[in-house]
């Protein structure tokens, strides 16, 4: 595979990125809150091949803040060693709609259909007002600590000899 620099959206096609985008784990969404301070929250997501879609119930403070400051960052990463990390940056868009968002249901089903079937059915019957937060990344970083390392990591830790 061709080596892409950190920041290149082509990194979305790497095995590490594909693994993390399909994983049953929350992403961590970083945004600027309405008071100007940073926030990071765990949030379920799905990748549709073009955008990372996160959803929840409206109205929310996060959606109001993202509308005001749409530049966001997202991290999806594993806990085991060596960690695999996907970093995304870009401008998010927020849309609201009535009823259960398909992306919300898809994100909930990542852990299996049966554990959430009753919950999703009850939720659909209530036709909640929901928010769809979408991010088309314009910057992508991948770290697997085997072939891709943080740029600021000392050369000797990357196996490149002394500094």
N, C-alpha and C positions, 0 to 999 in steps of 0.2 A: 504494500500500500504506500502511496505517496505520503511523505511527511509534510504535514500542514503546520503552520505557525499558530501559536495560541492567538485567538481572536478570529481565526478563519471559520466561517460558518460551515465549511466543508467538513469540519471535525464532527458534525452531527452524523456523518456516515461511518464513523469509526465503530469498532465492536464495543468499546467501552461506553460510548454515548448511546448506542442502540440498546445495550443491556440496561442502562440506567433509565432511559426513557420508557422502557417497558416494565420496569420493576414495580412491585407492590410495596411502595414506601412513600412517605410524604416528601414533597420538595420543601425547601425553605425559601420563602419569598421575602426579599428585602425591598422596602419602599420608604419613602419619606412621609411621615405622618403629618396630619394637618397642623400640628404645632411646630413643624420644622425639624423634629428629631427623628433619628432613624428607627425603624422597626424591622424585625425579622419574625415571621410566623411560619409554622408548619402548615402545609396545605396539600390536599390531594390534587392530583393532576392526571391528565392524559395527553399524549402526543399524537397529533393527527397527521403527521408527516410534514406539516408546514408551521404549525404553531403549538405551543404549550398552552393547554386550556385548563384553568383552575376555576372552580365554581363554588358558590355558596349561597347563602340566603340574603335577600335584600330587605331593607337597606343595611349596609355595613359601613363602619368607619374606614375599613381598608379600601373599599371601593371609592368612597368619597375622597380619600387622600390620593389614591392613584389617579383619579380624574384630574386632580389639581397638579400632581407631580407624576407624570406617566413613566418616567425613567425608573426601571426596576432592575433588580438582579435576582437570579434564582440559582440555588445550589441543590443538586441531587447527589447524594454520596452514601457510600456504604460504611459500616462500622468496623468490619473485619480488616485485618492487615494482610497485604497492603491495601489501603483504601483506594477505591475508585471514585473519582470526583468529576462531575459535569458542572461547569459554570456557564451561565447564560446571562446576557445583558440585552436590554432593548427597551422599547417603549410599549407599554401595555395599553390595551383598550378594554373598556368596561361596557358591557351591554346588559340590560335587564329584560326579563321576560316572565310571563306567568306560566306556571307549570314546571314540572320536573325537567331539568335540562338533561339531554341525552349524555353529555359529557360528565355530568355529576354521577349519573347512574353507572356509566362505564368505569369511572374512577373507583366507585364503591365496589364494583364487581371484580376488580383486579385480584381480590383475595378469594374469589369463588362466588358463584351465583347463589348457592344455597344459604350461606350465612346472612346475606343482605336482602333476600327476596321479599320477605315480609315487610321489612323496613321500607324498601323502595315502593312496594305496592301501597302501603299506607300513606307514604309521602306523596305519591302521584295522585291519590284520591283527594288530598288536601289542596292540590294545585298551588304550591307556594310561589311567592315572588322570588326569583333567583337572579343571581349575578353571574355573568360569564366574563372572566378575566382572561384575555388572550395575549400571548407574547410571541411575536415573530422575532426570534433572536437576530441581532445584528452583530453580536460578538459571542464567540463560543470558546471555552477552554476545556481541555480534558487532561486529567492527571490520573495515571494508574500506578505510579511509583515503581514501575518496572521498565517502561519504555518512554514515559512522559513524566517529567518532574517539574516542580515549580521553578520559574525562572530565577528566583532569588536564592535557590538552594546552592550551598557551596559545591564547587566542582568535584571535590573528593567524595562527597556523598552521592553524586551522580555517577561515580565510577570513572571519572575523567582525570584522575591524578590529583596532584597537589595544586593549591591555589597560589 
